Amino acid sequence: DHEYYLPPPAPLTESLADCQTRVMGCFEDTIAPALFDEEGLPVPPDDRTIIVVAHANTIRSLIAYFDEVPEDQVSQIYVPNSVPILYRFERTTRKPVSTKLQSSHGGSHARWMISSENHQIVRDAVSTGGMLTRALFDAMDVTQDRALCRAEIEAGVRELMKDFEHE
């Protein structure tokens, strides 16, 4: 028996509201301290990049929090599969610093990691039956050994961020 097991008619899935509660607890307890506060890490807080890999509802919950999306609109946030997004934060306020861009889907501080510069690489990879994630990782793979090291990921993220540094 699992400690949270409830006999039927308990729900078989987690609601979006439950997911948001769980995700925000993880963000406040684990991600935010590593991003903003934690001392003794090899990278100073102002230079840190945190990568979060998760399913759509987890990412949707973080987007809703960062962009202050009203609760009744959270389920409408579109999270495409395998498309990295970037948020930049001001360390002291813990708020996004990028300008909130408006679109037909609402406003967001997020920057999607497909730009005009890398669009052709991604398009070529996807058009031949490849995957978007593989194309992005291949673009970061400086040594072309199909195994990304930490330095390659960090350099790749910095390269993808270049367009957003002057906002």
Disulfide bonds with the S-S distance in Angstrom:
none
